[in-house]
Amino acid sequence: MKKLKSPEDLENFRKEVLSKIDPNRPKIVICISTGCQALGAQDVLEAFKEELKNQGLEDKVDVKCSGCLGFCEGGPRVVIYPGGIYYFRVKPSDVPLIISKTLLNNEVLSHLLYVDPATGKVAEKLSEVPFYKYQNRLLLESNEKVDPTSIEDYIAHGGYSALVKALFQMTPEQVIEEVKKSNLRGRGGGGFPTGLKWESARKAHGTPKYVIVNCDEGDPGVFANRALMEGNPHSILEGLIIGAYAVGASEGVIYVREEYPLAVKHMQIAIEQAEAYGLLGENILGSGFSFKVKIHRGAGAFVSGESSALINAVEGKVGEPRPKYVHTSEKGLWDKPTVLNNVETWANIPLIINKGAEWFRSIGTKGSSGTKIFTLSGKIKGTGLIEVPMGITLRDIVFKIGGGIRENKRFKAVQVGGPSGGLIPEQHIDTPVDFDELTKLGAMMGSGGIIVMDEDTCIVDVARYFINFLCDESCGKCVPCREGLKQARKILDDIVAGRGRKDDIDRLMEIADALKNAALCALGQTAANPLLTAIRYFGEEFNAHIEEKRCPALVCRELLTFYIDPESCTGCHYCFNICPEGAIEGELDKIHVINQEKCTHCGQCFDACPPEYRAVRKISGEMPPPVIPEEYRWLKKPWQTAEVTVTRKAKVLYSPKAAVEVLKKAYRPILIVGNRVAEIEVNGKK
C-alpha cells in the first residue's frame, strides 16, 4: 500500500481504481447494516459466496457489502447489477434461484420484488418504490454505492476530493465562509448555524484546538447517525478533517455509544485506511496540515449526547452537563476551543465544499437548507430511514413516503424530535418540516425521530412514556430536572391509573415552566416539550382521564374494563387458558364470563380471543353489561330458529336464538333490564 503524498497521487490512484472497475461485470450488493443483519443478512451473504463458489462463479461475479438502504422493514435487501434490480426480504434459500435466474439469465423474480400495498404495482427499481420516490438522498445514496470497509471504493466515487479542494484551493477562512453561506445548521438538535460555531472556535484563543463527532444517539428508535457511520464512515472522516483544517484543530475525537459495535468497527477501519494512505496523520497529502483522530466509546447515557456532558465523558469524568454560559467553542475539551457537531452535520461538509454553498442552499427552505435524515417509525406502513429536503410537509412524509397508517386507521399525531420533541396533531399535518416551523408548534428537529400515531394511541400515555424516559436519563445535577421530572411522572402515573385530580394539568404546566426556564442543560429545558404539546393539542384527552376516568383510546390499563360478549363467544377456552389471574369463568362450548373482582385488566384475554370472533371487548369509563347467570351460558349449534318478540324495551344480553334454546331446555327465558327481569315472548308464549 503506497502512501499518497500529493493531490496528484490521489487523482492517479483514483484513476487506477476506476480502470479496474467493469460496469458490465455482474455484481451482487447486500445490505449489511445492523438492521438487515438482525434479519439474517449475514447468512444471505455467506449463502451467495458459497453458491458462487459451488458454481465456479466466484471469479466472475463481485459480491459487495453496503450500508443501510433505508427501507428497514424490507430487509435483508439485495441489489443485482447490471440492471439494478432490488430484491426485498431475501432468505438464504432464495440465493440459488437468484443466481440461476436473475444473474445468469436476466429473469426477474417477481416474488422478491416490492409490491405497493395501495396499488398492487410491482417495482423493480428503487426509484419506483414510493418509499424512495419522494426522497432526496444526498447522503444516504452513498450507502448503496460504497463498500463501507473499502477506502478504494470511496475514492473511486469521488471520496476525499473535497479535502483536496479545501487544503489546496481554499484558506481556512474561506472554508468557514463557504459553510456559513450554505446555511448548514447543526443536525443534532437545536439547529445552530455550523459556520458560526466554526468561526467562533477559530477566533478563540488557546491551543490545541479540537473537533468532535457526536455519535451518541440516545433517542429511542433513532438510528440515522449509526446508519451513516456504518454505511459511509469515510464521508464523516473527510468532513471532520476539513473542519479541523478550518478551525485550526490538530486533534479529533469520534464519540460513539458502546451499543453501536458495527459503527465503531467500520469507523476504526476507515481511520486505519486513511492513515495508511496519507489522508490522515502528519502532513496530509503534502499540505503541511497534520491531524490525528481517535474513537471514544460512550457508556450509553442519553444525557451524554449533550455537548458539555459528552466532553466531560471524554475527559474521564461523569457525563453530566456544565453550565451553558460556558461555550464549548471557547472552552471545551480540556478547556480548549472545541467544535462539536453530530455525524450528519460532518457528512454534509464534503458535499458543500465540492458542490458549493449556492447548490446546497438551493435545497430546502430559506431558513433551513439541505436535507434531513429522519427515522420513520410507529403506526405507519413503511418504516425506516428517509432523507428529505427541508420544507417537505408532514403529510408527504406520512402518506407519500410512509404509505399511510397501518390498517388504514385514522392519523392522530406525530412525535417529532425524540423524547425532547413535541407532539404535532392532525390539524398541523401540512406543516413544512424545518427548524423554525417545528419550533413554532412547540416541537423541535432534534436528532430526527418521527413516530407516527393512529387513533388507538393514548396521548396521555405517550407523554407519560417520554417523561418516564427523561426522568430515568436525567443526570440529577439540577433540581428542576431531577425533582420536576419525578413529580411530573408521578402526576401522569396517577392520571393513567384513574387517580387524576382537577388541578393536575395546572401542576404539570407549572413544572413544565420551571423546566424550560431553570434547568441546567437542554435535556431538562426541552423535557417540557412533550408535556406542553400534549396538553396544548390534546387537552380533552387529559380531561377525559381526570374527570371521567376514561381513556378514549382504550390504552390505559387501570381505566379499562374487559367483558365477554355472549353473542360472539364460542366457548373456545383460549381466554380461559391464558388468564394469569383465573378471572375467566366457563367451560368448553359454554359462554365464558369475566369475574371483574379478579380481573387485573392485563388484556391477555383480549389478545388471545380469535380475531374472527372478537368476543372479548374492552371499554372505558362505563360499566360492563350484567353477567349471564351460569345456567344460561350453555351453547348449542347450529342455532334453531323461531320468532322471538321482546315485549318491552330491554338490553339484549344474549341472542333471541339463545333464548329459544333456553326455553327448549325448560329454563326460564329472561332478558335483563337494568336490575329487573323482562319477559320475552317466543312463538306467542311468554
Steps between C-alpha positions, in 0.01 A plus 500: 500500500660823381455816707357789299716811530324752277167578332646358180570172674139482616366575154726242337394244758133580429556442128678174577208374709244607238695326223449169679123539523294339225149654504363198311641243740227325703482629854298406807459769766377394843403737780691403815372773731407411856132487405548262209744287697233459766277362223763256374708698248825332607351158421390630159851635434661167588244315289591709194871440550447127544267463202728700268792283609302181437408617151852620418388862472699654784749662259232618260257669740574769759333475839494837671372617838317828550365712780138558595271558201227645718193280449577294809184292513586367151831345606714314430534685169702395199574698182601324178713681238496564210139601507473624856224257596399527866393195692335525840483260796754265344565170678798264455265256327435764229869524405527207251195628310633858490829379353350259247210719388595866549878497489548247219178538299382856574167372630331705770361313802167670556445348845805689633405838355327775692123512459324827580224402748285793386508438123635146465764633262830310490829694510830375357703817555554689822365821343168325434440423868284778654714494815797625294319691226445818701835511676812701418779267610814715496667310785324165508550444127868428567405219739383303198804575284793477740637198684539641853818300559677609179681832467568410136126486437448836671780662298361350177173681570672837547602459861752744651474736201336757731794467739743571215298805398493635856870440572642623169249747359348666806619671815347397835304825500363426154387155611316654795345765278376233257339307785341822629363582155352152469284568806575151630347469844598237755310179440522383860227701669477876533606586146777748584675633185807282445710770337454738795609228742812433294578870473471545875740211563754626247503846661520361853837513677669183614671197351469223420151518357273200461219376277254234617248276325195439717361152429329461837158438351289426806147568375286183507462357152729753327797370302584752225851570630568132549393426142729769359799384702438136414435572133745775402752573777749668265252781420484586871877478535554722195260760639676488836845557345366797301345643817825453691688687227244782509510560877870421547455177694774241518305224677157348465278265696223280363263431789290188434267327741603149601173360359623568143768230452472486120529879471811492720648217293447675167625835630814339642565336163450837327747674733765233447454509122517880486819498706656233279426701184627830643155659524524522878794564729813705434524735199182383328561470123804725541285796602683571824180441696510221758207347680442190709178349627390235748176323587352535848229252597220641712314307766159573348351761732248719317622818670853436370380612160485855638817677386655590834400165656665322208819699553500406869465135399795523259708652779420201719258683725134432573300574186295787637459845346677822584333841536400628154661840540826319425513447122688193381627691197700712745555260789426141412713185517777548760381864518617562144296628202294212366254448215244227559258396226298187444564235235254633244640854523856381434385279210350805324832689495662319201183561295504872579870541419474301175172639366496843662289689748255625237420145390439392859286804573284428195369194686259548787359826632642847553567442868586130481716386209577152374344170593426330830511131585209374710427168662139425410322262737174434680154417362606543139522259208854587390763537772871570478743779417393779268690801370280788391549865405432749775153642458323180400167469679418245766214383280740408219728318743218299658283424198725520192825361639368299792199368311244614757371353823495126560164329451382831350418637842468872570815707537518665840841660559875480453772538758787689337844539655520207738418505873571873517296576191134582476171349393349643182128427442302434183403865451868586445586211269570741213773675698833529311771309682782738580662638815289813530157357414537211745607738775187710444288193574688423820705216349861485378705332230708314756697206374237417241247260646145495363257271682160469334191442714152384406156514660592221742781703659439657841673838509507509881680166499743627234583808708547274801737274303727786394500664842583164654789456256638848567461454876707181485763666278534823700844535657339653811740792519237776504185516712246596228589195293563255782193584709276650234506194277435270796194700599375516141539124473306446825215722384479325162514158670205605713304630202531178296416296811173684556628706793517831313400824673344811355811710561739250339523684168583827677770325701647342187510839328676649802763225494548543123555872546765437766678249276510735201633795694719354772647164391876489451520338158298426189371170638308674776413811301341302217348231723193721525430472125309169495303607806409845373404387149297209635297733722482773236366282219333215689364664814167320457674164544651615828158619616344165407760317709471736796130585515332200338762237595488399135770427244351581156768296320440198728866473596544590868471171684350617826222684316394199294233241561491173307190292446395217271222559250272193531378530141857467369646252749550148362630345820839433341676529838793708363438785745445254785835332441704820479356705788774526767252580778239233431241771445335325203212272591362247254527156347571385147203573272341722762480878509788636707482794741758716677502531877558875537620463860788279390580678171823706503433658158811342346325455164641154426150365445434775246817410309428126515144517370498391131456803273214336311295503822630794705277394785718667763419870501660791681333819615600798710301734717186284502366194676511162325170325423364272776637147504277223364396255773698178484201282407449702178861487371480177302538500122333272246579507131361543247253755630132414473278773370172639630322830510594686812337824610627717783188623682662806652817701439799309623874468446542162330791324671482182297338428169130422460613169352677421823177585681318239292756237594460595865122466466532156339702390801211613723709775656331828566592727205594851616635831383651734754393865503721680747435315826164358385403192304306554176264253340555366149243344273594193295246375242222677687596358839642714779 
